Each structure stands twice: as structure tokens, then as C-alpha cells.
Amino acid sequence: MIIGQMILITPVLLGLTISALSGVDRVMSDTARSLGASDFQTTVVVLREARFAVMAAVILAFGRAISEVGLAIMVGGNISGFTRVITTAISLETSKGDIELSIALGIILIVIALIINIVLNRIQQR
């Protein structure tokens, strides 16, 4: 299921990261190279310049992965105790008619996502 989620979010993450990196002025890498920076140091300079957009891409990809139900059911099969995740449990409980439990699970999922987004936002502000 983890591999499936990675395959799912990779195009989104790569597309937004490439877009963020292409927005960095070419002068940054040229200046780093002219000051004697290695390839790795030049990459660090460019990534540091685009860090807000790259972090936004990571946050968006995380949100896409955490909310995915279809892939989790297709790949994992929603087997209790083995491959059941919160999103598939919400889907199962809703289809069984246990709306209260599905809403409670949804609130838990939202709280988890909110906490992780706050932590990533704090990291981004450093």
C-alpha cells in the first residue's frame, strides 16, 4: 500500500517541485558556481531558494496520500487487522450505516492531518 501511495503522489510531487525549481532565477546557480560552489552546494542553494514552494508541494502530496481511499481499497483490500487504514474504515462504516463511527474516524483523520500540517508549517518557517 505504501508503494501504491508513492506511485500515486509521485507525479504531483515531481510536477510541483519541478515548477518550483524552474521558478528560481538562473543567476542563483550561476553565482554559486562562480563563487566556487560544488554541484552539491549549488543544488543546496537552489533548493534553499525554492524551499517554500517545495514544502508546499510536499504538504499537497501528503494531503493527497492521506485522503486516498480508492487506491487503499484496490491495493490493500481493506482486510481487518492487516490492510485497513482510517480512510477505508470510514468508507466501510459509512456503507454499513454506522455514521457516528465514520464521523468520529473522519474527525480523527482531520486532526492528524492538521497536526502534521502545523508541524510542516513550523519547519517551513525556520
N, CA, C and O atoms as a GROMACS GRO file, in nm:
protein
  504
    1MET      N    1   0.082  -0.118   0.000
    1MET     CA    2   0.000   0.000   0.000
    1MET      C    3   0.087   0.126   0.000
    1MET      O    4   0.052   0.227  -0.061
    2ILE      N    5   0.200   0.118   0.068
    2ILE     CA    6   0.290   0.233   0.071
    2ILE      C    7   0.346   0.259  -0.068
    2ILE      O    8   0.357   0.374  -0.110
    3ILE      N    9   0.382   0.154  -0.138
    3ILE     CA   10   0.435   0.169  -0.273
    3ILE      C   11   0.328   0.227  -0.365
    3ILE      O   12   0.356   0.314  -0.447
    4GLY      N   13   0.205   0.181  -0.350
    4GLY     CA   14   0.095   0.234  -0.430
    4GLY      C   15   0.072   0.382  -0.403
    4GLY      O   16   0.050   0.459  -0.496
    5GLN      N   17   0.078   0.422  -0.276
    5GLN     CA   18   0.062   0.564  -0.242
    5GLN      C   19   0.177   0.647  -0.300
    5GLN      O   20   0.156   0.759  -0.346
    6MET      N   21   0.298   0.591  -0.297
    6MET     CA   22   0.412   0.664  -0.354
    6MET      C   23   0.396   0.681  -0.505
    6MET      O   24   0.426   0.787  -0.559
    7ILE      N   25   0.348   0.576  -0.571
    7ILE     CA   26   0.324   0.587  -0.716
    7ILE      C   27   0.215   0.690  -0.745
    7ILE      O   28   0.222   0.762  -0.845
    8LEU      N   29   0.116   0.697  -0.658
    8LEU     CA   30   0.006   0.791  -0.676
    8LEU      C   31   0.052   0.936  -0.662
    8LEU      O   32   0.012   1.021  -0.742
    9ILE      N   33   0.134   0.966  -0.562
    9ILE     CA   34   0.169   1.106  -0.537
    9ILE      C   35   0.295   1.152  -0.610
    9ILE      O   36   0.321   1.272  -0.616
   10THR      N   37   0.372   1.060  -0.666
   10THR     CA   38   0.496   1.099  -0.733
   10THR      C   39   0.476   1.199  -0.846
   10THR      O   40   0.550   1.297  -0.852
   11PRO      N   41   0.379   1.180  -0.937
   11PRO     CA   42   0.363   1.280  -1.044
   11PRO      C   43   0.325   1.418  -0.991
   11PRO      O   44   0.371   1.520  -1.044
   12VAL      N   45   0.242   1.422  -0.888
   12VAL     CA   46   0.203   1.551  -0.831
   12VAL      C   47   0.324   1.618  -0.766
   12VAL      O   48   0.350   1.736  -0.788
   13LEU      N   49   0.397   1.541  -0.687
   13LEU     CA   50   0.513   1.595  -0.617
   13LEU      C   51   0.621   1.640  -0.714
   13LEU      O   52   0.678   1.748  -0.698
   14LEU      N   53   0.649   1.558  -0.814
   14LEU     CA   54   0.752   1.595  -0.912
   14LEU      C   55   0.712   1.717  -0.994
   14LEU      O   56   0.793   1.806  -1.019
   15GLY      N   57   0.586   1.720  -1.037
   15GLY     CA   58   0.540   1.833  -1.117
   15GLY      C   59   0.551   1.965  -1.042
   15GLY      O   60   0.599   2.064  -1.097
   16LEU      N   61   0.507   1.966  -0.918
   16LEU     CA   62   0.514   2.089  -0.840
   16LEU      C   63   0.657   2.125  -0.802
   16LEU      O   64   0.692   2.243  -0.797
   17THR      N   65   0.740   2.025  -0.775
   17THR     CA   66   0.880   2.052  -0.741
   17THR      C   67   0.955   2.107  -0.862
   17THR      O   68   1.033   2.202  -0.849
   18ILE      N   69   0.933   2.047  -0.977
   18ILE     CA   70   0.998   2.097  -1.099
   18ILE      C   71   0.953   2.239  -1.128
   18ILE      O   72   1.034   2.324  -1.167
   19SER      N   73   0.825   2.266  -1.109
   19SER     CA   74   0.774   2.401  -1.129
   19SER      C   75   0.838   2.499  -1.031
   19SER      O   76   0.873   2.611  -1.069
   20ALA      N   77   0.854   2.456  -0.906
   20ALA     CA   78   0.916   2.543  -0.806
   20ALA      C   79   1.062   2.570  -0.840
   20ALA      O   80   1.110   2.683  -0.828
   21LEU      N   81   1.133   2.466  -0.882
   21LEU     CA   82   1.275   2.484  -0.913
   21LEU      C   83   1.296   2.564  -1.040
   21LEU      O   84   1.395   2.636  -1.052
   22SER      N   85   1.204   2.554  -1.135
   22SER     CA   86   1.220   2.633  -1.257
   22SER      C   87   1.190   2.780  -1.232
   22SER      O   88   1.228   2.866  -1.312
   23GLY      N   89   1.122   2.810  -1.121
   23GLY     CA   90   1.095   2.949  -1.086
   23GLY      C   91   1.214   3.020  -1.022
   23GLY      O   92   1.212   3.142  -1.007
   24VAL      N   93   1.316   2.944  -0.984
   24VAL     CA   94   1.435   3.004  -0.925
   24VAL      C   95   1.518   3.068  -1.035
   24VAL      O   96   1.542   3.008  -1.140
   25ASP      N   97   1.560   3.188  -1.010
   25ASP     CA   98   1.638   3.262  -1.108
   25ASP      C   99   1.770   3.190  -1.138
   25ASP      O  100   1.839   3.144  -1.047
   26ARG      N  101   1.803   3.182  -1.263
   26ARG     CA  102   1.926   3.114  -1.307
   26ARG      C  103   2.051   3.180  -1.251
   26ARG      O  104   2.156   3.117  -1.239
   27VAL      N  105   2.038   3.306  -1.216
   27VAL     CA  106   2.152   3.381  -1.161
   27VAL      C  107   2.200   3.319  -1.030
   27VAL      O  108   2.318   3.327  -0.997
   28MET      N  109   2.107   3.258  -0.953
   28MET     CA  110   2.145   3.198  -0.825
   28MET      C  111   2.248   3.086  -0.845
   28MET      O  112   2.352   3.084  -0.778
   29SER      N  113   2.218   2.996  -0.936
   29SER     CA  114   2.313   2.885  -0.958
   29SER      C  115   2.441   2.935  -1.024
   29SER      O  116   2.549   2.886  -0.992
   30ASP      N  117   2.429   3.029  -1.115
   30ASP     CA  118   2.549   3.084  -1.179
   30ASP      C  119   2.639   3.155  -1.077
   30ASP      O  120   2.761   3.141  -1.082
   31THR      N  121   2.578   3.229  -0.987
   31THR     CA  122   2.655   3.299  -0.884
   31THR      C  123   2.723   3.200  -0.790
   31THR      O  124   2.839   3.218  -0.753
   32ALA      N  125   2.651   3.096  -0.751
   32ALA     CA  126   2.711   2.994  -0.663
   32ALA      C  127   2.829   2.927  -0.731
   32ALA      O  128   2.933   2.904  -0.669
   33ARG      N  129   2.812   2.895  -0.858
   33ARG     CA  130   2.923   2.831  -0.931
   33ARG      C  131   3.042   2.925  -0.946
   33ARG      O  132   3.157   2.883  -0.935
   34SER      N  133   3.015   3.053  -0.972
   34SER     CA  134   3.125   3.148  -0.990
   34SER      C  135   3.200   3.173  -0.859
   34SER      O  136   3.316   3.213  -0.859
   35LEU      N  137   3.132   3.149  -0.747
   35LEU     CA  138   3.198   3.162  -0.617
   35LEU      C  139   3.269   3.035  -0.574
   35LEU      O  140   3.324   3.029  -0.464
   36GLY      N  141   3.268   2.933  -0.661
   36GLY     CA  142   3.343   2.811  -0.635
   36GLY      C  143   3.263   2.700  -0.569
   36GLY      O  144   3.321   2.608  -0.512
   37ALA      N  145   3.132   2.707  -0.574
   37ALA     CA  146   3.050   2.604  -0.512
   37ALA      C  147   3.053   2.476  -0.596
   37ALA      O  148   3.059   2.480  -0.719
   38SER      N  149   3.048   2.364  -0.526
   38SER     CA  150   3.041   2.236  -0.596
   38SER      C  151   2.898   2.214  -0.648
   38SER      O  152   2.809   2.295  -0.622
   39ASP      N  153   2.878   2.103  -0.720
   39ASP     CA  154   2.744   2.072  -0.769
   39ASP      C  155   2.645   2.056  -0.654
   39ASP      O  156   2.533   2.105  -0.660
   40PHE      N  157   2.688   1.986  -0.548
   40PHE     CA  158   2.602   1.966  -0.433
   40PHE      C  159   2.568   2.098  -0.365
   40PHE      O  160   2.453   2.122  -0.330
   41GLN      N  161   2.668   2.184  -0.347
   41GLN     CA  162   2.644   2.313  -0.283
   41GLN      C  163   2.552   2.401  -0.368
   41GLN      O  164   2.468   2.474  -0.314
   42THR      N  165   2.567   2.394  -0.499
   42THR     CA  166   2.478   2.470  -0.589
   42THR      C  167   2.335   2.419  -0.577
   42THR      O  168   2.240   2.497  -0.575
   43THR      N  169   2.320   2.288  -0.568
   43THR     CA  170   2.186   2.229  -0.552
   43THR      C  171   2.123   2.274  -0.421
   43THR      O  172   2.004   2.304  -0.416
   44VAL      N  173   2.203   2.279  -0.315
   44VAL     CA  174   2.152   2.324  -0.185
   44VAL      C  175   2.107   2.470  -0.192
   44VAL      O  176   2.005   2.506  -0.135
   45VAL      N  177   2.183   2.552  -0.261
   45VAL     CA  178   2.147   2.694  -0.275
   45VAL      C  179   2.015   2.708  -0.351
   45VAL      O  180   1.928   2.786  -0.310
   46VAL      N  181   1.999   2.635  -0.459
   46VAL     CA  182   1.876   2.643  -0.538
   46VAL      C  183   1.757   2.589  -0.458
   46VAL      O  184   1.650   2.650  -0.459
   47LEU      N  185   1.776   2.477  -0.389
   47LEU     CA  186   1.667   2.423  -0.307
   47LEU      C  187   1.630   2.517  -0.192
   47LEU      O  188   1.513   2.530  -0.157
   48ARG      N  189   1.729   2.581  -0.136
   48ARG     CA  190   1.701   2.676  -0.027
   48ARG      C  191   1.621   2.795  -0.079
   48ARG      O  192   1.537   2.850  -0.008
   49GLU      N  193   1.648   2.834  -0.200
   49GLU     CA  194   1.574   2.947  -0.260
   49GLU      C  195   1.429   2.907  -0.289
   49GLU      O  196   1.338   2.990  -0.278
   50ALA      N  197   1.407   2.782  -0.326
   50ALA     CA  198   1.272   2.735  -0.361
   50ALA      C  199   1.207   2.657  -0.248
   50ALA      O  200   1.109   2.586  -0.271
   51ARG      N  201   1.257   2.668  -0.126
   51ARG     CA  202   1.212   2.584  -0.016
   51ARG      C  203   1.064   2.600   0.016
   51ARG      O  204   0.999   2.502   0.054
   52PHE      N  205   1.008   2.719   0.004
   52PHE     CA  206   0.867   2.738   0.036
   52PHE      C  207   0.777   2.665  -0.064
   52PHE      O  208   0.680   2.601  -0.025
   53ALA      N  209   0.810   2.675  -0.190
   53ALA     CA  210   0.730   2.607  -0.293
   53ALA      C  211   0.749   2.455  -0.285
   53ALA      O  212   0.655   2.380  -0.307
   54VAL      N  213   0.871   2.411  -0.255
   54VAL     CA  214   0.895   2.266  -0.242
   54VAL      C  215   0.821   2.211  -0.121
   54VAL      O  216   0.764   2.102  -0.128
   55MET      N  217   0.820   2.284  -0.010
   55MET     CA  218   0.747   2.240   0.108
   55MET      C  219   0.597   2.239   0.081
   55MET      O  220   0.526   2.151   0.129
   56ALA      N  221   0.548   2.336   0.005
   56ALA     CA  222   0.407   2.336  -0.033
   56ALA      C  223   0.373   2.213  -0.117
   56ALA      O  224   0.265   2.155  -0.103
   57ALA      N  225   0.464   2.173  -0.204
   57ALA     CA  226   0.444   2.052  -0.284
   57ALA      C  227   0.439   1.928  -0.196
   57ALA      O  228   0.358   1.839  -0.218
   58VAL      N  229   0.526   1.922  -0.096
   58VAL     CA  230   0.527   1.808  -0.003
   58VAL      C  231   0.397   1.803   0.077
   58VAL      O  232   0.339   1.696   0.095
   59ILE      N  233   0.350   1.919   0.124
   59ILE     CA  234   0.226   1.924   0.200
   59ILE      C  235   0.108   1.882   0.113
   59ILE      O  236   0.020   1.809   0.158
   60LEU      N  237   0.106   1.927  -0.011
   60LEU     CA  238  -0.003   1.889  -0.102
   60LEU      C  239   0.000   1.739  -0.131
   60LEU      O  240  -0.104   1.674  -0.133
   61ALA      N  241   0.119   1.685  -0.154
   61ALA     CA  242   0.130   1.541  -0.180
   61ALA      C  243   0.088   1.459  -0.058
   61ALA      O  244   0.025   1.355  -0.071
   62PHE      N  245   0.124   1.507   0.061
   62PHE     CA  246   0.081   1.438   0.183
   62PHE      C  247  -0.071   1.440   0.195
   62PHE      O  248  -0.132   1.338   0.228
   63GLY      N  249  -0.131   1.554   0.169
   63GLY     CA  250  -0.277   1.563   0.175
   63GLY      C  251  -0.344   1.471   0.075
   63GLY      O  252  -0.448   1.412   0.104
   64ARG      N  253  -0.285   1.458  -0.042
   64ARG     CA  254  -0.339   1.367  -0.144
   64ARG      C  255  -0.328   1.222  -0.098
   64ARG      O  256  -0.421   1.144  -0.117
   65ALA      N  257  -0.215   1.187  -0.038
   65ALA     CA  258  -0.194   1.049   0.004
   65ALA      C  259  -0.281   1.012   0.123
   65ALA      O  260  -0.335   0.901   0.129
   66ILE      N  261  -0.296   1.103   0.218
   66ILE     CA  262  -0.371   1.070   0.339
   66ILE      C  263  -0.521   1.060   0.312
   66ILE      O  264  -0.593   0.995   0.387
   67SER      N  265  -0.568   1.123   0.207
   67SER     CA  266  -0.712   1.123   0.180
   67SER      C  267  -0.753   1.019   0.077
   67SER      O  268  -0.871   1.009   0.044
   68GLU      N  269  -0.660   0.943   0.026
   68GLU     CA  270  -0.689   0.847  -0.080
   68GLU      C  271  -0.759   0.723  -0.025
   68GLU      O  272  -0.709   0.659   0.067
   69VAL      N  273  -0.873   0.690  -0.083
   69VAL     CA  274  -0.949   0.572  -0.042
   69VAL      C  275  -0.940   0.463  -0.149
   69VAL      O  276  -0.918   0.346  -0.117
   70GLY      N  277  -0.956   0.502  -0.273
   70GLY     CA  278  -0.964   0.404  -0.382
   70GLY      C  279  -0.841   0.318  -0.394
   70GLY      O  280  -0.852   0.196  -0.408
   71LEU      N  281  -0.724   0.378  -0.390
   71LEU     CA  282  -0.601   0.301  -0.403
   71LEU      C  283  -0.582   0.208  -0.284
   71LEU      O  284  -0.537   0.094  -0.300
   72ALA      N  285  -0.617   0.256  -0.165
   72ALA     CA  286  -0.602   0.171  -0.046
   72ALA      C  287  -0.692   0.049  -0.054
   72ALA      O  288  -0.653  -0.060  -0.013
   73ILE      N  289  -0.812   0.066  -0.107
   73ILE     CA  290  -0.902  -0.048  -0.120
   73ILE      C  291  -0.855  -0.141  -0.232
   73ILE      O  292  -0.859  -0.263  -0.217
   74MET      N  293  -0.812  -0.085  -0.344
   74MET     CA  294  -0.768  -0.168  -0.457
   74MET      C  295  -0.642  -0.248  -0.423
   74MET      O  296  -0.636  -0.368  -0.450
   75VAL      N  297  -0.545  -0.183  -0.365
   75VAL     CA  298  -0.417  -0.249  -0.338
   75VAL      C  299  -0.423  -0.331  -0.209
   75VAL      O  300  -0.377  -0.445  -0.205
   76GLY      N  301  -0.481  -0.273  -0.104
   76GLY     CA  302  -0.480  -0.338   0.027
   76GLY      C  303  -0.596  -0.433   0.050
   76GLY      O  304  -0.581  -0.532   0.122
   77GLY      N  305  -0.709  -0.405  -0.008
   77GLY     CA  306  -0.823  -0.492   0.008
   77GLY      C  307  -0.905  -0.470   0.133
   77GLY      O  308  -1.005  -0.539   0.153
   78ASN      N  309  -0.867  -0.376   0.219
   78ASN     CA  310  -0.943  -0.344   0.340
   78ASN      C  311  -0.960  -0.464   0.432
   78ASN      O  312  -1.070  -0.489   0.483
   79ILE      N  313  -0.854  -0.539   0.455
   79ILE     CA  314  -0.857  -0.657   0.540
   79ILE      C  315  -0.836  -0.613   0.685
   79ILE      O  316  -0.734  -0.552   0.718
   80SER      N  317  -0.933  -0.644   0.771
   80SER     CA  318  -0.927  -0.602   0.911
   80SER      C  319  -0.802  -0.658   0.979
   80SER      O  320  -0.775  -0.778   0.973
   81GLY      N  321  -0.728  -0.570   1.044
   81GLY     CA  322  -0.609  -0.610   1.115
   81GLY      C  323  -0.482  -0.614   1.032
   81GLY      O  324  -0.373  -0.626   1.087
   82PHE      N  325  -0.495  -0.604   0.900
   82PHE     CA  326  -0.378  -0.612   0.813
   82PHE      C  327  -0.364  -0.489   0.723
   82PHE      O  328  -0.262  -0.421   0.726
   83THR      N  329  -0.466  -0.460   0.644
   83THR     CA  330  -0.455  -0.352   0.546
   83THR      C  331  -0.561  -0.244   0.564
   83THR      O  332  -0.576  -0.159   0.476
   84ARG      N  333  -0.633  -0.246   0.672
   84ARG     CA  334  -0.736  -0.143   0.692
   84ARG      C  335  -0.669  -0.017   0.746
   84ARG      O  336  -0.596  -0.020   0.845
   85VAL      N  337  -0.696   0.094   0.680
   85VAL     CA  338  -0.647   0.225   0.722
   85VAL      C  339  -0.769   0.311   0.755
   85VAL      O  340  -0.883   0.269   0.734
   86ILE      N  341  -0.744   0.430   0.806
   86ILE     CA  342  -0.856   0.513   0.852
   86ILE      C  343  -0.952   0.545   0.737
   86ILE      O  344  -1.074   0.540   0.757
   87THR      N  345  -0.900   0.576   0.619
   87THR     CA  346  -0.990   0.613   0.510
   87THR      C  347  -1.077   0.497   0.465
   87THR      O  348  -1.194   0.516   0.434
   88THR      N  349  -1.021   0.376   0.462
   88THR     CA  350  -1.103   0.262   0.423
   88THR      C  351  -1.200   0.224   0.534
   88THR      O  352  -1.310   0.175   0.507
   89ALA      N  353  -1.160   0.245   0.659
   89ALA     CA  354  -1.252   0.219   0.770
   89ALA      C  355  -1.370   0.316   0.766
   89ALA      O  356  -1.483   0.278   0.794
   90ILE      N  357  -1.344   0.441   0.730
   90ILE     CA  358  -1.453   0.539   0.716
   90ILE      C  359  -1.548   0.493   0.607
   90ILE      O  360  -1.670   0.497   0.625
   91SER      N  361  -1.493   0.451   0.496
   91SER     CA  362  -1.577   0.404   0.384
   91SER      C  363  -1.660   0.282   0.425
   91SER      O  364  -1.778   0.273   0.393
   92LEU      N  365  -1.598   0.189   0.495
   92LEU     CA  366  -1.668   0.068   0.538
   92LEU      C  367  -1.780   0.101   0.637
   92LEU      O  368  -1.892   0.051   0.623
   93GLU      N  369  -1.750   0.182   0.735
   93GLU     CA  370  -1.851   0.215   0.837
   93GLU      C  371  -1.966   0.295   0.778
   93GLU      O  372  -2.080   0.280   0.820
   94THR      N  373  -1.937   0.380   0.682
   94THR     CA  374  -2.044   0.455   0.616
   94THR      C  375  -2.133   0.361   0.536
   94THR      O  376  -2.255   0.376   0.537
   95SER      N  377  -2.073   0.265   0.466
   95SER     CA  378  -2.154   0.171   0.388
   95SER      C  379  -2.235   0.078   0.478
   95SER      O  380  -2.340   0.030   0.436
   96LYS      N  381  -2.187   0.053   0.601
   96LYS     CA  382  -2.262  -0.030   0.696
   96LYS      C  383  -2.373   0.050   0.764
   96LYS      O  384  -2.460  -0.008   0.829
   97GLY      N  385  -2.369   0.182   0.752
   97GLY     CA  386  -2.471   0.266   0.813
   97GLY      C  387  -2.433   0.319   0.951
   97GLY      O  388  -2.515   0.382   1.018
   98ASP      N  389  -2.310   0.295   0.993
   98ASP     CA  390  -2.264   0.345   1.123
   98ASP      C  391  -2.202   0.484   1.104
   98ASP      O  392  -2.080   0.501   1.104
   99ILE      N  393  -2.289   0.581   1.087
   99ILE     CA  394  -2.245   0.716   1.054
   99ILE      C  395  -2.167   0.779   1.170
   99ILE      O  396  -2.071   0.853   1.146
  100GLU      N  397  -2.207   0.751   1.293
  100GLU     CA  398  -2.139   0.811   1.408
  100GLU      C  399  -1.992   0.771   1.412
  100GLU      O  400  -1.904   0.855   1.433
  101LEU      N  401  -1.965   0.642   1.393
  101LEU     CA  402  -1.827   0.596   1.393
  101LEU      C  403  -1.748   0.653   1.275
  101LEU      O  404  -1.632   0.690   1.289
  102SER      N  405  -1.812   0.660   1.159
  102SER     CA  406  -1.741   0.714   1.042
  102SER      C  407  -1.710   0.863   1.062
  102SER      O  408  -1.605   0.910   1.019
  103ILE      N  409  -1.801   0.937   1.125
  103ILE     CA  410  -1.773   1.078   1.153
  103ILE      C  411  -1.661   1.090   1.256
  103ILE      O  412  -1.574   1.176   1.242
  104ALA      N  413  -1.661   1.005   1.358
  104ALA     CA  414  -1.553   1.008   1.459
  104ALA      C  415  -1.418   0.976   1.395
  104ALA      O  416  -1.318   1.041   1.425
  105LEU      N  417  -1.416   0.876   1.307
  105LEU     CA  418  -1.290   0.844   1.237
  105LEU      C  419  -1.248   0.959   1.146
  105LEU      O  420  -1.129   0.989   1.134
  106GLY      N  421  -1.344   1.024   1.082
  106GLY     CA  422  -1.313   1.139   0.998
  106GLY      C  423  -1.253   1.253   1.078
  106GLY      O  424  -1.160   1.319   1.032
  107ILE      N  425  -1.307   1.277   1.197
  107ILE     CA  426  -1.253   1.383   1.284
  107ILE      C  427  -1.110   1.348   1.325
  107ILE      O  428  -1.022   1.434   1.327
  108ILE      N  429  -1.086   1.221   1.358
  108ILE     CA  430  -0.950   1.177   1.394
  108ILE      C  431  -0.854   1.199   1.278
  108ILE      O  432  -0.742   1.247   1.297
  109LEU      N  433  -0.898   1.165   1.157
  109LEU     CA  434  -0.814   1.184   1.038
  109LEU      C  435  -0.784   1.331   1.014
  109LEU      O  436  -0.672   1.368   0.980
  110ILE      N  437  -0.885   1.415   1.032
  110ILE     CA  438  -0.865   1.559   1.014
  110ILE      C  439  -0.768   1.613   1.118
  110ILE      O  440  -0.683   1.696   1.085
  111VAL      N  441  -0.779   1.568   1.242
  111VAL     CA  442  -0.689   1.615   1.348
  111VAL      C  443  -0.545   1.572   1.318
  111VAL      O  444  -0.452   1.650   1.335
  112ILE      N  445  -0.527   1.448   1.274
  112ILE     CA  446  -0.392   1.400   1.239
  112ILE      C  447  -0.334   1.485   1.125
  112ILE      O  448  -0.219   1.528   1.132
  113ALA      N  449  -0.414   1.507   1.022
  113ALA     CA  450  -0.367   1.588   0.909
  113ALA      C  451  -0.336   1.731   0.952
  113ALA      O  452  -0.238   1.790   0.906
  114LEU      N  453  -0.419   1.788   1.039
  114LEU     CA  454  -0.396   1.924   1.087
  114LEU      C  455  -0.267   1.934   1.167
  114LEU      O  456  -0.190   2.028   1.149
  115ILE      N  457  -0.244   1.838   1.255
  115ILE     CA  458  -0.121   1.839   1.335
  115ILE      C  459   0.003   1.829   1.246
  115ILE      O  460   0.100   1.902   1.265
  116ILE      N  461  -0.002   1.739   1.149
  116ILE     CA  462   0.113   1.724   1.058
  116ILE      C  463   0.133   1.850   0.974
  116ILE      O  464   0.247   1.890   0.950
  117ASN      N  465   0.025   1.911   0.929
  117ASN     CA  466   0.038   2.036   0.852
  117ASN      C  467   0.094   2.148   0.938
  117ASN      O  468   0.173   2.229   0.888
  118ILE      N  469   0.056   2.156   1.064
  118ILE     CA  470   0.111   2.259   1.153
  118ILE      C  471   0.260   2.236   1.174
  118ILE      O  472   0.338   2.331   1.170
  119VAL      N  473   0.300   2.110   1.196
  119VAL     CA  474   0.443   2.079   1.214
  119VAL      C  475   0.522   2.116   1.088
  119VAL      O  476   0.628   2.176   1.097
  120LEU      N  477   0.469   2.079   0.970
  120LEU     CA  478   0.538   2.112   0.846
  120LEU      C  479   0.543   2.264   0.823
  120LEU      O  480   0.640   2.315   0.768
  121ASN      N  481   0.440   2.334   0.864
  121ASN     CA  482   0.439   2.480   0.853
  121ASN      C  483   0.544   2.541   0.942
  121ASN      O  484   0.612   2.636   0.903
  122ARG      N  485   0.559   2.488   1.063
  122ARG     CA  486   0.663   2.537   1.156
  122ARG      C  487   0.803   2.511   1.099
  122ARG      O  488   0.892   2.596   1.109
  123ILE      N  489   0.822   2.393   1.041
  123ILE     CA  490   0.951   2.362   0.977
  123ILE      C  491   0.978   2.459   0.863
  123ILE      O  492   1.091   2.505   0.845
  124GLN      N  493   0.874   2.489   0.787
  124GLN     CA  494   0.889   2.579   0.672
  124GLN      C  495   0.927   2.720   0.716
  124GLN      O  496   0.999   2.789   0.645
  125GLN      N  497   0.880   2.763   0.831
  125GLN     CA  498   0.907   2.900   0.876
  125GLN      C  499   1.047   2.918   0.931
  125GLN      O  500   1.090   3.032   0.951
  126ARG      N  501   1.119   2.811   0.956
  126ARG     CA  502   1.256   2.823   1.007
  126ARG      C  503   1.350   2.883   0.907
  126ARG      O  504   1.468   2.899   0.936
   0.00000   0.00000   0.00000
